[in-house]
Amino acid sequence: MTLDFKHASTVEGVRFTAQVGIPGVIQGLFKKRETPSTVAGLVAADHLAYRLVHGLIQKYGPDPFYVRVAAEEALLVHHPEDIEFVLGGSPWPFASDPDAK
């Protein structure tokens, strides 16, 4: 795996934020809230988020890639070997808030 990762487009980042990020926060990241989760189920929010991420993976290939989430870029890691690489490596360049530290 290379450290020169591809970047999803700005439009894809907006879509990712709208379809994955915001619904996740509204439903509750660690403890699901009942009413927002019920509404998300009625509009098939998880299915739409899955389809978006699956499409991005098909487009950008098997390696991780950056996608904008709100104002920041996040590395989308989706293959088990890549997850092991990220978790087994040092915090840099994978730290979530290197500038804040």
C-alpha positions, 0 to 999 in steps of 0.5 A, spaced: 500 500 500 502 506 498 501 513 502 500 517 496 492 516 497 487 518 491 482 524 493 475 524 492 472 530 489 469 536 492 462 534 490 463 526 492 465 529 499 459 533 500 455 527 498 459 523 503 458 528 509 450 529 507 449 521 506 454 518 511 456 523 516 450 527 518 446 522 519 451 518 523 451 524 528 444 525 528 442 518 530 448 518 535 455 515 534 456 511 540 449 511 543 443 510 537 437 515 538 431 512 537 427 517 533 432 519 528 434 512 527 427 510 526 426 516 521 433 514 518 430 507 517 424 509 514 428 513 508 433 507 508 439 512 510 443 506 511 442 503 504 443 510 501 450 511 505 452 504 503 451 505 496 455 511 496 461 508 499 460 502 495 460 506 489 466 510 491 470 504 492 469 502 485 471 508 483 477 509 487 480 502 487 482 497 493 486 502 496 484 507 502 482 514 499 481 521 502 474 524 502 472 530 505 467 530 511 465 537 512 471 541 513 476 536 514 479 530 509 478 523 512 482 517 510 476 512 508 480 505 509 475 499 507 480 493 506 482 489 512 489 489 510 489 496 510 485 497 517 491 493 520 496 497 516 493 504 519 492 501 526 499 498 526 503 504 524 505 510 528 499 516 529 502 520 523 500 520 518 493 517 520 492 521 526 485 524 527 487 531 529 495 532 528 495 540 528 490 540 534 495 536 538 
